[in-house]
Amino acid sequence: MSDKKLKLFLVPFAGSAAMSAYSSWQPHLSNFDVKLYDYPGHGKRMNEPLSANIAETAQDLLDFIQSQLTDDNESYIMYAHSMGCLVLFEMFKRLSDSALTPPAQVFLSGRNPPHYQYRDKILHVLEDKEFLQEIKRIGGTPKEFFNWPELVNLFLPILKNDYRICEQYQFAPASEKLTDLTFFYSDNDYMVTKAKVKEWGDYVKGDFRLLEFEGDHFFIYEYVEEICKLIRQSVIASSIE
């Protein structure tokens, strides 16, 4: 690799701002030029309207990536968790209509391949109280959050909209395949099964790696150092410039 740092785009999960999702990762990714992507209406973009669907969000992500690269041929890599996997996949489908080069490597976690339904139970249609009970059961949200009505009232529409656009997503295959993909799998993640995540390999023309961990849907918080180390090692091994 040259002295110029490789750009790493981090795409968050439903309801999250990129900074809150990945702040603990950044000290372990100092050899990358980390770019945090916020969905419209999230994080630093709270004053913007929420996305109407995954396709709109994917185009927004593509626009963000193009704005951060020095030219369309610059190499970059991406990581996404859960909802972010859908957005990244749809963004990738739009690359053929742009001059932007595809990501040299992709790292994913927390989501079965996009040809599978997001989840068995539809949540965004639930009444607010029942919806929050489901979110609490899923985990990943600090318990203190539910004790602050002001916070709940602020973030509930954001979270519900994220679930809506994921649950209403309609799959269509991509014309091209990803170059290289590493999937971080957790054995107690309610969103995935091992048999299904193996099918991510059908979306790849290069190397597909499935790396196993223990934990629930938000295992990525328990293995920050390990995951970041694996990303670094993968990039070094592939000699991306």
trRosetta pair geometry for C-beta under 8 A, 3 or more apart (Angstrom, degrees):
i j d omega theta_ij theta_ji phi_ij phi_ji
1 6 6.5 -76 -142 -36 133 111
1 235 7.7 29 -64 147 138 104
1 236 7.7 -77 -15 -110 120 61
1 239 7.1 -157 -49 -156 70 53
1 240 6.8 18 -92 82 101 58
1 241 5.5 179 -122 -103 54 68
2 241 5.7 76 -9 -155 92 100
5 31 6.6 -177 -131 165 103 46
5 32 5.7 133 175 -156 110 25
5 33 4.0 131 101 -36 117 91
6 32 5.7 -51 77 -126 79 81
6 33 6.7 -168 88 21 27 89
6 75 6.3 -44 -133 104 99 102
6 76 6.8 157 180 -117 79 44
6 77 6.5 36 150 4 120 103
6 235 6.5 -170 63 -165 161 141
6 240 6.0 67 -113 107 148 114
6 241 7.8 -128 -82 -147 107 19
7 32 7.1 98 -140 -178 16 90
7 33 4.6 -43 -96 78 63 106
7 34 7.9 151 -156 -91 57 14
7 35 5.7 18 -170 -12 103 120
7 68 6.5 143 -155 132 151 115
7 69 6.8 -126 24 -93 161 77
7 74 7.2 50 13 137 125 120
7 75 7.9 162 36 103 85 56
7 76 4.2 -30 75 -120 101 103
7 77 7.5 169 92 30 56 61
8 29 6.3 -104 61 -175 153 132
8 32 4.1 11 -2 170 123 146
8 33 6.9 151 16 69 72 50
8 34 5.3 -28 69 -106 100 61
8 35 6.8 171 81 23 44 76
8 76 7.2 -180 -79 -169 28 79
8 77 5.3 -16 -111 72 73 93
8 78 7.3 161 -162 -93 57 28
8 79 6.8 16 179 0 101 103
8 231 7.4 67 -132 163 143 137
9 35 4.8 -28 -102 74 68 108
9 37 5.9 35 -173 -26 98 119
9 64 7.9 124 -139 111 130 110
9 65 6.1 -34 -80 -101 157 97
9 68 7.6 138 -88 69 107 153
9 76 6.4 45 -14 161 103 123
9 77 7.4 -170 24 95 74 43
9 78 4.7 -20 65 -111 99 81
9 79 7.4 179 88 29 54 61
9 103 7.8 -107 34 -103 116 128
10 18 5.9 125 99 -158 101 109
10 21 7.4 -179 147 97 117 114
10 22 4.8 36 152 -68 156 170
10 25 7.1 150 -111 78 154 151
10 34 6.5 8 -11 -166 117 97
10 35 7.1 171 16 81 74 52
10 36 5.5 -23 61 -110 107 59
10 37 6.6 -175 78 19 52 83
10 78 7.9 173 -78 -158 27 59
10 79 5.4 -9 -114 66 67 99
10 80 7.7 155 -165 -82 42 50
11 18 7.6 -59 -128 -105 23 109
11 37 5.3 -14 -99 61 67 127
11 61 6.8 15 -110 -129 124 135
11 78 6.7 20 -9 -175 112 104
11 79 6.9 -171 26 94 76 49
11 80 3.8 -12 67 -105 116 94
11 81 7.5 179 90 20 73 59
11 84 3.6 145 118 -153 102 120
11 87 6.0 -158 -180 80 140 123
11 88 5.7 -179 38 -59 163 104
12 16 4.3 -131 167 90 133 110
12 17 6.8 129 -20 128 172 13
12 18 4.9 -141 -35 -91 119 59
12 21 4.0 166 -122 -4 110 164
12 22 7.1 -124 -86 -20 92 103
12 37 7.3 -156 0 80 82 77
12 38 7.6 13 14 -111 127 48
12 39 7.3 -105 58 -14 104 99
12 42 7.6 -151 63 145 138 153
12 80 7.9 -61 5 -142 10 68
12 81 6.9 -25 -159 50 35 98
12 83 7.7 8 113 67 59 104
12 84 5.8 164 78 -63 19 125
13 16 5.3 52 63 17 72 129
13 21 6.4 156 21 -122 83 136
13 81 4.7 -51 -59 100 101 99
13 82 3.9 44 -126 53 106 126
13 83 5.3 113 -156 26 52 94
13 84 5.9 -75 -78 -12 47 101
13 110 6.6 -41 -99 113 125 157
13 140 7.9 -56 93 171 150 152
14 82 6.3 -88 -3 122 86 126
14 83 4.2 112 -53 -25 82 143
14 159 6.4 84 149 -145 97 68
14 162 3.7 147 -149 137 92 135
14 163 6.1 74 -167 -62 151 65
14 166 6.5 -63 -81 -21 130 143
15 42 7.9 159 -176 -116 19 121
15 141 7.9 -31 116 -87 147 115
15 155 6.5 68 -161 175 99 109
15 158 6.0 112 -127 114 63 98
15 159 3.8 21 -99 -103 116 88
15 162 5.4 -130 -46 31 63 153
16 20 5.8 -136 -163 79 91 106
16 21 4.4 83 151 -62 139 112
16 42 7.1 47 99 -165 31 134
16 43 8.0 26 144 -52 50 105
17 20 4.8 79 63 14 92 102
17 21 6.7 -166 86 -9 43 91
17 38 5.7 -8 -147 -118 75 107
17 42 5.1 179 -92 160 68 93
17 43 2.9 126 -138 -78 110 98
17 44 7.3 113 -153 -10 121 63
18 21 5.6 -61 -144 40 31 111
18 22 5.8 -23 175 24 69 114
18 36 3.7 149 126 -179 135 98
18 37 5.6 140 -76 62 147 38
18 38 5.1 -111 -1 -71 107 68
18 42 7.8 100 -16 122 73 119
18 43 5.8 -24 21 -58 74 167
19 22 6.9 -83 -132 55 18 76
19 23 5.4 42 173 -64 65 100
19 36 5.9 58 -65 176 64 161
19 38 7.9 -11 -9 -74 84 109
19 43 6.0 133 15 -139 98 125
19 44 7.7 88 -14 -31 124 98
20 23 6.4 -15 -118 -11 21 114
20 43 7.4 -154 4 -97 96 101
21 81 7.4 -169 -176 43 130 130
22 25 4.4 -44 -168 28 80 125
22 26 6.6 95 139 -42 87 84
22 34 7.8 -165 136 -179 134 133
22 36 6.3 -168 61 -112 129 106
23 26 6.2 -40 -161 4 36 115
24 27 7.5 -46 -173 22 41 101
24 221 7.2 70 56 -139 149 74
24 224 5.2 -74 124 -119 109 162
25 28 5.9 -81 -169 49 50 103
25 29 5.7 24 147 -11 87 123
25 34 7.8 156 108 -131 105 150
25 224 5.7 -138 -90 -157 66 105
25 227 7.8 -54 -120 86 108 112
25 228 5.8 163 -156 -76 83 122
26 29 5.7 -74 -138 46 34 103
26 30 7.6 74 162 -69 63 65
26 34 5.9 -136 -120 49 87 167
27 30 6.7 -6 -166 -46 36 103
28 224 6.4 154 11 145 150 92
28 225 5.6 -163 -104 -117 149 57
28 228 3.6 85 124 107 125 164
28 229 7.2 -70 -179 -48 120 67
29 32 4.8 -41 172 39 94 113
29 34 5.3 82 113 -67 130 125
29 228 5.5 -114 -61 -147 84 118
29 231 7.4 -10 -107 86 103 136
29 232 7.6 -160 -116 -64 62 101
31 232 6.4 77 55 -124 132 113
32 77 7.9 -79 -133 51 134 112
32 232 8.0 -128 -35 -94 108 81
32 235 8.0 137 -82 -4 111 174
35 64 7.8 156 155 148 125 105
35 65 7.8 120 109 -111 153 60
35 68 5.1 53 -123 -167 152 163
36 43 8.0 -130 140 166 117 166
37 61 6.0 45 -172 -126 151 86
37 64 5.5 112 -123 118 105 158
38 42 4.8 -159 -174 90 92 94
38 43 3.8 -119 -122 56 133 127
38 44 5.4 175 3 39 163 83
38 45 4.8 163 112 10 125 110
39 42 4.4 57 61 14 83 131
39 43 7.9 109 41 17 61 102
39 45 7.2 -144 97 67 37 132
39 50 7.9 28 137 -142 109 69
39 51 6.4 -79 -177 -13 106 121
39 57 6.0 -16 -136 -138 103 114
39 60 7.4 86 -143 96 57 142
39 87 7.8 -114 -94 -101 108 161
39 162 7.5 103 86 -99 169 106
40 45 5.5 -96 -131 137 39 136
40 48 4.5 -98 -161 114 86 125
40 49 6.2 1 152 82 125 54
40 50 6.1 151 105 -131 94 26
40 51 5.2 122 50 -51 115 80
40 57 7.2 -134 16 -108 98 77
40 60 6.0 -98 -32 -141 107 166
41 45 6.2 -24 -6 114 18 93
41 46 6.4 40 -168 -136 40 36
41 48 5.4 -110 -57 83 56 77
41 49 6.2 -43 -63 138 111 19
41 50 3.9 -23 -6 -82 166 66
41 51 7.2 -131 16 -11 119 64
41 158 6.0 -175 136 -117 110 97
41 161 7.5 -4 97 76 155 151
42 45 5.9 24 56 62 52 95
42 46 6.8 0 -165 -81 6 63
42 158 6.4 120 -89 -162 81 130
43 46 6.7 -158 73 -46 20 84
45 48 4.6 -27 172 19 94 124
50 157 7.5 -141 -33 139 151 96
50 158 6.6 -169 -96 -120 128 62
50 161 4.6 9 161 140 153 165
51 54 7.6 82 134 -84 137 22
51 56 4.7 170 -159 92 97 113
51 57 4.3 10 -133 -65 169 91
51 60 6.9 -116 -94 1 119 144
51 161 7.4 141 57 150 67 118
51 165 6.1 22 99 -81 105 165
52 56 5.1 76 46 3 85 155
52 165 7.3 127 126 -100 27 118
53 56 5.2 102 56 8 71 100
53 57 7.2 -133 102 -2 41 91
53 165 5.1 169 -135 -140 36 103
53 168 6.9 -90 -124 95 93 116
53 169 7.6 139 -171 -96 89 64
54 57 5.5 -59 -150 40 36 113
54 58 6.1 41 152 -26 70 105
54 86 5.4 -70 -141 141 139 116
54 87 6.2 -137 -158 -88 87 65
54 90 5.4 142 142 -15 102 162
54 165 5.3 151 -48 158 69 103
54 166 6.9 93 -70 -91 116 47
54 169 4.9 33 -6 -107 144 106
55 58 5.6 -52 -148 32 30 114
55 59 6.7 29 154 -17 63 102
55 90 5.9 -129 -102 -178 50 141
56 59 5.9 -54 -153 35 32 109
56 60 6.5 34 148 -20 63 106
57 60 5.4 -55 -152 35 34 115
57 61 6.5 37 150 -21 67 102
57 87 5.1 -72 120 -121 116 112
57 90 7.6 75 77 76 85 137
57 165 6.9 102 -15 145 132 154
58 61 5.6 -49 -149 33 34 112
58 62 6.5 35 151 -19 64 103
58 87 5.4 -170 -83 -160 72 63
58 88 7.9 -164 -121 -62 91 8
58 89 7.9 -67 -112 77 130 51
58 90 3.4 -101 -81 107 155 107
58 91 4.3 -153 -162 -63 86 64
58 93 7.5 9 165 46 151 97
58 94 6.2 145 136 -7 111 132
59 62 5.5 -51 -149 36 35 114
59 63 6.4 38 151 -20 65 103
59 91 7.6 -174 -62 -109 24 72
59 94 6.3 168 -94 -116 69 172
60 63 5.7 -52 -150 35 31 113
60 64 6.5 35 150 -22 64 104
61 64 5.6 -53 -150 34 33 114
61 65 6.5 34 153 -20 66 103
61 87 5.7 117 -27 159 151 110
61 88 7.3 -109 142 -91 162 50
61 91 4.6 -67 87 -90 122 138
62 65 5.8 -51 -148 33 32 111
62 66 6.5 30 155 -16 64 106
62 91 4.9 175 -58 -151 89 93
62 94 5.3 -78 -62 91 159 131
62 95 7.3 -159 -125 -77 121 64
62 98 6.5 178 177 -24 127 159
62 100 7.1 -172 -163 29 93 156
63 66 5.9 -57 -150 38 30 111
63 67 6.4 31 153 -22 64 109
64 67 5.7 -59 -151 35 31 112
64 68 6.5 19 156 -14 65 112
65 68 6.0 -69 -152 39 30 106
65 69 6.5 22 158 -19 68 110
65 76 7.0 175 -160 87 107 161
65 91 7.6 103 -5 179 138 136
65 100 6.7 78 109 -153 117 154
66 69 6.2 -59 -142 33 31 106
66 72 7.3 -2 -130 -100 91 80
66 98 7.1 -110 -76 -176 133 142
66 100 5.7 -101 -87 -75 94 129
69 72 6.9 100 107 -92 137 29
69 74 4.4 -178 -164 53 108 131
69 76 6.5 -96 -91 -38 114 136
69 100 7.4 125 37 -129 155 102
70 74 5.4 107 45 -60 82 145
71 74 5.4 125 58 -30 68 96
72 98 7.6 -158 -139 146 123 92
72 99 4.2 -22 -156 118 165 99
72 100 5.0 -117 -150 -96 89 45
72 101 6.3 128 152 -14 68 79
73 101 5.4 77 -130 -30 41 130
74 101 7.3 -176 56 35 38 123
75 101 7.2 -54 -93 96 48 140
75 104 4.8 19 -160 -35 102 134
75 240 5.3 -178 160 177 148 101
75 241 6.1 113 18 87 148 39
76 103 5.7 -70 93 -121 78 77
76 104 6.8 153 64 6 29 93
77 103 5.6 96 -128 -174 35 106
77 104 5.6 -60 -77 59 81 88
77 105 4.5 -5 -126 62 113 86
77 106 7.1 -167 -164 -77 74 35
77 107 7.3 44 162 -5 110 98
77 231 7.7 151 124 -168 145 104
77 235 6.5 -97 -30 -94 159 114
77 240 7.0 83 -51 113 114 173
78 88 6.0 155 138 -134 141 127
78 103 4.7 -70 0 -115 106 161
78 105 7.8 -172 32 96 60 55
78 106 5.2 -10 66 -119 95 74
78 107 7.1 -167 99 32 50 70
79 106 7.7 153 -87 -168 39 53
79 107 4.2 -18 -106 73 85 106
79 108 7.4 -176 -153 -75 55 36
79 231 6.9 -40 -69 -106 132 139
80 84 3.1 -154 -167 131 97 110
80 85 5.1 162 109 -70 116 48
80 87 6.8 -159 -147 62 147 94
80 88 4.3 -148 -8 -27 157 136
80 106 7.8 -21 15 -169 99 96
80 107 7.7 151 21 87 54 61
80 108 5.7 -11 66 -114 82 76
80 109 7.9 -176 96 33 47 63
81 84 5.2 52 47 36 43 125
81 85 7.1 -26 -177 -35 9 90
81 108 7.5 153 -91 -163 39 54
81 109 5.0 -18 -115 71 82 91
81 110 4.6 49 -171 29 78 137
81 111 7.5 147 178 -16 39 104
81 220 6.0 -72 -105 -19 146 161
82 85 6.5 -163 97 4 8 100
82 109 7.5 -21 -35 101 62 67
82 110 3.8 -49 -61 124 73 127
82 111 5.2 139 -131 -55 29 103
82 191 6.3 -22 -119 160 91 177
82 217 7.1 52 -83 -179 124 109
83 86 5.9 -52 -166 32 48 111
83 87 6.5 41 144 -15 74 107
83 111 7.4 167 -44 -81 19 137
83 162 5.9 -33 -111 179 166 108
83 166 5.4 -90 -116 -80 96 132
84 87 5.5 -57 -146 41 39 112
84 88 5.9 41 156 -22 72 106
84 108 7.9 -169 99 -131 95 81
84 111 7.8 -161 60 -14 62 143
85 88 5.8 -53 -144 37 28 110
85 89 6.3 30 156 -20 63 107
85 108 4.9 74 -108 -151 107 120
85 109 7.8 -155 -61 54 120 29
85 110 7.0 -173 -20 77 125 78
85 111 3.7 -160 38 58 147 146
85 114 7.3 -163 128 -63 96 91
86 89 5.8 -58 -150 35 28 111
86 90 6.4 20 157 -11 65 108
86 111 6.7 -129 -34 -172 79 155
86 114 5.7 121 -115 -107 74 108
86 118 7.6 -19 -62 -100 144 102
86 166 6.2 158 20 -123 163 86
86 169 6.0 -71 -161 -118 141 165
87 90 6.0 -60 -148 41 29 106
87 91 6.2 35 152 -23 65 108
88 91 5.5 -54 -147 35 31 115
88 92 6.4 37 153 -25 64 103
88 106 6.8 136 160 -148 139 124
88 108 7.2 -150 62 -94 149 107
89 92 5.6 -51 -152 29 31 114
89 93 6.9 35 149 -22 61 101
89 114 5.0 -154 96 -34 166 144
89 174 7.1 -127 -178 -46 84 127
89 203 7.6 -56 -124 -158 110 151
90 93 5.6 -46 -153 27 38 116
90 94 7.0 34 151 -17 63 104
90 114 7.9 148 -48 -125 81 160
91 94 5.9 -64 -160 35 36 110
91 95 7.4 56 144 -45 64 89
92 95 5.7 -29 -163 -8 42 118
92 102 6.7 48 -142 -135 90 101
92 103 7.6 -71 -100 14 101 102
92 174 6.2 -16 108 -117 104 151
92 176 7.7 -127 156 78 98 100
92 178 6.6 -38 -151 -82 156 88
93 96 7.4 -43 175 12 43 103
93 172 7.8 88 -139 88 159 94
93 174 4.6 -129 -95 -110 88 93
93 175 7.4 103 -143 13 78 78
94 97 5.7 -57 -170 41 63 108
94 98 6.5 44 139 -9 82 112
95 98 5.7 -74 -148 48 40 101
95 100 5.7 -99 -140 79 87 96
95 101 7.9 2 -168 151 125 12
95 102 5.5 75 162 -85 169 77
95 176 7.6 -74 70 51 114 139
96 175 6.3 4 -39 60 161 126
96 176 6.5 155 -64 -7 116 124
102 176 7.4 -130 -71 120 146 140
102 178 7.2 -173 171 -132 134 54
102 179 6.1 147 108 -23 126 108
103 106 5.4 96 93 -67 135 85
103 178 7.6 -15 66 -146 96 94
103 179 7.3 -146 92 27 61 113
104 179 6.3 -57 -160 71 35 151
104 180 7.2 2 149 33 56 111
104 238 7.2 154 151 125 113 140
104 240 4.7 116 130 -127 157 131
105 179 6.9 -85 -83 84 43 108
105 180 4.7 -33 -115 79 77 112
105 181 7.6 165 -165 -84 64 30
105 182 7.1 17 178 1 108 102
105 234 6.3 150 -171 133 161 119
105 235 6.6 -137 28 -89 150 75
105 238 6.5 151 -59 36 129 165
105 240 6.8 -102 -10 -56 110 149
106 178 5.4 -64 18 -159 136 138
106 179 7.8 130 -3 50 94 77
106 180 7.0 166 26 89 69 58
106 181 5.0 -17 72 -108 100 76
106 182 7.4 -178 94 29 52 65
107 181 7.7 159 -88 -159 30 55
107 182 4.9 -14 -112 69 77 100
107 183 7.8 166 -160 -87 51 30
107 184 7.0 34 -180 -17 94 104
107 231 5.9 -47 -54 -103 162 102
107 234 7.7 142 -76 57 115 159
108 111 6.7 -79 173 49 113 100
108 181 6.7 -8 9 -166 110 102
108 182 7.5 164 25 86 64 51
108 183 5.2 -23 71 -111 92 76
108 184 7.3 -166 93 23 41 75
108 200 6.9 -160 65 -142 140 152
109 183 6.6 141 -85 -167 55 62
109 184 4.0 -25 -88 65 117 98
109 185 7.3 -157 -132 -70 81 31
109 186 7.4 58 -168 -13 110 99
109 219 7.9 -118 174 64 136 99
109 220 6.0 134 95 -69 154 119
110 186 7.8 16 -80 19 67 114
110 189 6.3 -136 -116 -162 60 140
110 191 5.6 38 -177 72 65 143
110 192 6.8 -144 -151 -27 22 122
110 217 5.8 76 -132 -165 103 79
110 220 7.4 -55 -42 -25 122 123
111 114 7.9 19 148 -71 118 64
111 191 6.0 -42 -94 144 44 127
111 192 6.7 17 51 -72 1 106
112 116 4.2 -31 115 59 131 144
112 191 6.9 -148 -14 150 83 75
112 192 5.3 163 -60 -117 75 71
112 193 7.0 19 -91 28 117 72
112 196 4.3 -20 -135 135 114 132
112 197 6.1 -107 -115 -72 58 67
112 199 7.7 28 -172 54 84 113
113 116 5.8 95 69 4 68 100
113 196 6.6 -142 14 167 88 86
113 197 7.3 156 -30 -119 79 38
113 199 4.9 -86 -8 99 143 103
113 200 5.2 -171 -77 -78 99 63
113 202 7.4 19 -118 50 160 106
113 203 6.6 174 -132 -29 116 128
114 169 7.4 -92 -160 140 98 136
114 171 5.1 153 137 -115 91 110
115 171 4.9 139 -107 168 51 164
115 173 7.6 9 -77 -80 114 81
115 199 7.8 -86 48 132 115 136
116 196 5.9 20 -50 -162 159 134
117 120 7.1 94 98 -83 128 41
118 166 4.6 109 -120 148 155 97
118 167 5.2 -106 46 -91 141 53
118 169 6.4 102 -49 33 115 118
119 122 7.7 159 80 -79 92 37
119 123 7.4 19 71 -15 137 106
119 167 7.2 -49 39 -99 88 94
119 191 6.7 -66 -89 -120 99 75
121 134 7.6 -145 110 -137 134 139
122 125 5.6 27 127 17 112 112
122 126 8.0 167 113 -32 69 87
122 167 5.3 108 -133 -168 84 143
123 126 5.6 -42 -166 4 53 119
123 131 5.9 106 174 -130 92 84
123 134 5.4 -155 -128 104 119 157
123 135 7.9 111 -175 -57 145 78
123 163 5.0 -67 78 177 109 149
123 167 7.0 -167 37 -58 73 148
124 131 7.5 51 -119 -120 27 128
124 160 5.3 116 -138 -171 83 75
124 161 7.7 92 -136 -90 127 17
124 163 4.3 176 -66 103 98 104
124 164 3.9 143 -160 -75 166 73
124 167 5.6 -160 6 33 117 141
126 130 4.3 -118 177 92 120 110
126 131 4.2 158 86 -64 115 81
126 134 6.8 116 36 -2 168 136
127 130 5.0 77 60 18 82 105
127 131 6.7 -151 90 -12 35 93
128 131 5.5 -58 -144 37 28 115
128 132 6.3 27 160 -18 65 106
128 156 6.2 23 -142 -172 109 145
129 132 6.0 -56 -151 35 27 108
129 133 6.6 31 150 -21 62 105
130 133 5.5 -50 -150 32 36 116
130 134 6.6 38 151 -19 65 102
131 134 5.8 -57 -157 34 32 111
131 135 6.5 31 148 -18 66 105
131 156 7.6 100 99 -155 131 101
131 160 6.4 7 -179 -96 157 102
132 135 5.4 -50 -145 36 37 113
132 136 6.3 40 153 -21 67 103
132 146 6.7 127 176 -123 119 107
132 152 6.9 11 -111 -149 139 121
132 156 7.2 -43 -74 -113 104 111
133 136 5.7 -52 -149 35 31 112
133 137 6.4 32 151 -21 63 106
134 137 5.6 -54 -148 35 32 113
134 138 6.4 38 152 -24 65 103
135 138 5.7 -50 -149 30 32 115
135 141 6.0 24 153 4 102 148
135 159 6.8 25 -103 160 146 149
136 139 7.7 37 171 -70 33 39
136 141 6.9 -82 -99 63 50 119
136 143 7.8 67 -141 -116 100 69
136 146 6.2 24 -89 -68 119 150
138 141 7.9 60 77 2 95 102
138 190 6.8 -120 -134 48 78 144
138 217 6.6 -23 177 30 91 149
139 216 5.8 22 73 121 148 154
139 217 6.7 147 72 43 103 104
139 218 6.3 -133 119 15 101 120
140 216 7.8 -137 -53 109 91 118
140 217 6.2 -59 -50 87 129 107
140 218 4.0 152 -101 -46 98 143
141 145 5.3 -79 165 42 102 149
141 146 7.5 91 122 -40 121 95
142 145 5.0 115 74 -20 81 99
143 146 6.3 -54 -171 28 48 107
143 147 7.4 40 140 -15 70 107
144 147 5.6 -62 -160 35 47 113
144 148 6.9 33 151 -15 75 108
145 148 6.3 -74 -159 36 33 103
145 151 5.7 -117 -154 115 72 138
145 152 7.0 120 156 -72 80 78
145 155 7.8 -46 -169 49 121 147
146 152 6.6 64 -129 -79 44 122
148 151 4.0 47 101 15 117 113
148 152 6.5 161 90 -15 62 85
149 152 5.4 -56 -144 39 35 114
149 153 6.0 34 159 -20 69 106
150 153 6.0 -54 -147 37 27 109
150 154 6.4 26 153 -20 61 109
151 154 5.6 -58 -149 35 32 112
151 155 6.1 -1 166 4 69 113
152 155 6.6 -74 -138 49 23 89
152 156 5.5 37 167 -43 66 111
153 156 6.2 -35 -126 15 21 117
154 158 7.7 1 138 -2 61 118
155 158 5.2 -60 -157 42 55 117
155 159 5.7 50 150 -20 84 107
156 159 5.9 -58 -142 40 29 107
156 160 6.0 27 161 -18 66 111
157 160 5.8 -56 -140 40 29 111
157 161 6.2 30 160 -21 64 108
158 161 6.0 -60 -152 35 25 109
158 162 6.6 26 151 -19 62 106
159 162 5.7 -52 -151 33 33 113
159 163 6.6 29 154 -14 65 104
160 163 5.8 -56 -150 39 33 109
160 164 6.2 39 150 -26 66 105
161 164 5.3 -50 -146 32 34 116
161 165 6.5 26 160 -14 67 102
162 165 6.4 -58 -147 37 28 101
162 166 6.4 22 155 -13 62 111
163 166 5.8 -62 -148 42 32 109
163 167 5.8 23 160 -14 70 115
164 167 6.0 -64 -140 43 24 103
164 168 5.9 7 165 -5 65 116
165 168 6.1 -59 -134 48 28 102
165 169 6.7 60 153 -59 58 87
166 169 5.7 -27 -160 -17 33 120
174 177 7.1 138 93 -83 119 40
174 203 7.2 68 36 -146 125 94
176 205 8.0 -58 177 -21 73 132
177 203 5.9 167 -144 169 85 43
177 204 5.7 133 168 -138 112 10
177 205 4.0 125 86 -33 128 94
178 181 5.1 64 107 -52 142 111
178 203 5.6 39 11 133 108 90
178 204 4.9 -40 71 -104 96 69
178 205 7.1 177 75 14 41 76
178 206 7.5 -90 116 29 68 96
179 204 7.5 -13 98 -152 15 81
179 205 6.6 -39 -118 59 35 93
179 206 4.7 23 169 -1 55 136
180 204 6.9 56 -128 -155 22 119
180 206 4.4 -57 -73 92 70 132
180 207 4.7 13 -131 53 97 88
180 208 7.7 -165 -157 -71 54 42
180 234 7.9 172 137 174 135 117
180 238 6.8 -120 8 -104 171 152
181 200 6.1 -134 130 147 146 112
181 201 7.6 -162 70 -99 124 46
181 203 6.8 48 -24 87 162 99
181 204 4.6 -118 15 -86 116 131
181 206 7.8 136 2 68 69 91
181 207 7.5 -168 38 96 52 60
181 208 5.3 2 66 -116 95 74
181 209 7.4 -169 101 31 54 66
182 208 7.9 166 -85 -160 37 42
182 209 4.5 -11 -116 65 79 107
182 210 8.0 179 -160 -76 54 25
182 211 6.4 13 -176 -3 99 115
182 230 7.2 -176 162 143 153 115
182 231 7.8 -169 67 -97 148 64
182 234 6.0 -79 -38 -107 151 161
183 197 5.6 178 147 172 150 112
183 200 5.2 111 -55 62 145 159
183 208 7.5 6 0 -172 103 86
183 209 7.1 179 26 90 63 56
183 210 5.2 -13 66 -111 101 67
183 211 7.1 173 85 26 49 71
184 211 5.4 -28 -109 73 61 100
184 213 6.3 17 180 -4 93 122
184 219 7.9 -153 142 89 111 115
184 220 7.1 93 106 -91 145 93
184 223 8.0 -172 -171 88 136 137
184 227 6.1 3 -102 -119 157 111
184 230 7.8 129 -87 80 112 152
185 189 7.4 -129 -169 19 58 136
185 192 6.6 -132 -138 119 86 147
185 194 6.2 80 178 -108 148 76
185 197 5.3 156 -99 93 118 161
185 210 5.7 14 -9 -173 128 92
185 211 6.8 161 22 77 79 43
185 212 5.2 -31 75 -105 100 62
185 213 6.8 167 86 24 46 75
186 189 4.2 100 74 -37 100 112
186 192 7.5 105 52 54 72 125
186 212 7.7 133 -97 -162 28 58
186 213 4.8 -34 -99 78 76 96
186 214 6.7 62 -153 172 82 8
186 215 4.8 -61 -156 69 130 78
186 216 6.7 12 132 91 140 6
186 217 7.3 180 68 -96 138 21
186 219 4.0 161 -102 5 148 152
187 194 7.8 1 -115 -57 65 113
187 212 6.8 49 -53 -170 93 103
187 213 7.3 -143 -7 92 81 46
187 214 5.5 -22 28 -117 116 56
187 215 7.4 96 41 31 75 39
188 214 7.1 35 4 -171 104 62
188 215 6.1 -128 49 123 103 17
188 216 5.0 -51 105 -87 100 56
188 219 7.9 123 57 -60 85 121
189 192 4.8 17 97 36 120 98
189 215 7.5 37 -60 100 83 66
189 216 6.0 118 -94 -179 52 38
189 217 4.7 105 -143 -89 81 55
189 219 6.8 -80 -71 -5 104 117
190 216 7.1 6 -11 -162 87 89
190 217 5.8 -45 32 -53 83 114
191 217 5.5 80 0 -116 110 113
192 196 6.4 -149 -162 73 69 112
192 197 5.1 29 -170 -52 123 118
193 196 4.6 80 61 11 90 104
193 197 6.9 -173 80 -8 42 86
194 197 6.1 -58 -140 39 30 104
194 198 6.6 41 157 -30 62 102
194 210 7.9 94 -154 173 83 142
194 212 8.0 7 -113 -104 116 113
195 198 6.0 -53 -162 21 28 116
195 199 7.8 31 144 -23 57 99
196 199 5.7 -48 -170 18 45 115
197 200 5.7 -11 -177 -9 58 113
197 210 6.6 124 120 -128 107 119
198 201 6.0 -23 171 3 58 115
198 210 6.3 -29 -99 -68 68 156
199 202 5.4 -18 -174 7 68 115
200 203 5.6 -53 -169 29 53 115
200 204 7.0 45 141 -20 72 112
200 208 6.7 163 105 -151 87 123
200 210 7.8 137 54 -84 118 99
201 204 5.6 -66 -153 35 43 114
201 208 3.9 134 -115 125 84 171
201 210 7.8 -58 -54 -43 108 110
204 207 7.2 -67 160 81 135 25
204 208 4.5 147 61 -69 155 105
209 234 7.7 -143 34 -111 153 126
211 230 6.4 89 -161 -158 177 158
213 219 5.2 148 112 150 131 144
213 222 7.9 149 169 80 130 110
213 223 5.6 -94 -136 -23 144 162
213 226 7.8 138 -104 99 120 140
214 219 7.0 174 98 -131 35 134
215 218 7.5 -92 150 81 117 47
215 219 3.0 130 89 -105 130 105
215 222 5.3 -174 -99 36 155 145
215 223 7.4 -152 4 -16 150 111
216 219 6.0 163 55 -50 40 82
218 221 5.3 10 155 5 96 112
218 222 7.9 106 120 -11 70 91
219 222 5.3 -58 -162 36 56 112
219 223 6.1 14 152 8 85 112
220 223 6.5 -75 -137 56 31 87
220 224 7.0 70 161 -81 64 64
220 227 6.2 5 -143 -28 79 165
221 224 6.6 -2 -153 -49 31 100
223 226 4.3 -53 -174 49 93 117
223 227 5.2 96 119 -27 95 97
224 227 6.2 -62 -145 38 23 105
224 228 6.2 17 162 -13 63 112
225 228 6.0 -60 -146 40 26 109
225 229 6.2 29 155 -22 63 109
226 229 5.7 -56 -149 35 28 112
226 230 6.5 28 154 -19 64 106
227 230 5.7 -55 -150 35 32 111
227 231 6.5 35 151 -20 65 103
228 231 5.6 -50 -150 33 35 114
228 232 6.5 36 152 -18 65 103
229 232 5.7 -53 -150 36 33 112
229 233 6.2 31 153 -18 66 108
230 233 5.7 -53 -142 39 31 111
230 234 6.2 35 157 -23 64 106
231 234 5.8 -55 -147 34 28 112
231 235 6.5 24 156 -16 63 107
232 235 6.0 -62 -153 37 29 108
232 236 6.3 26 154 -17 66 110
233 236 5.7 -56 -145 38 31 111
233 237 6.1 32 157 -21 66 109
234 237 5.8 -56 -147 36 28 112
234 238 6.4 13 159 -9 63 112
235 238 6.1 -66 -147 43 28 102
235 240 5.4 -68 -158 30 81 118
236 239 7.4 24 178 -70 34 49
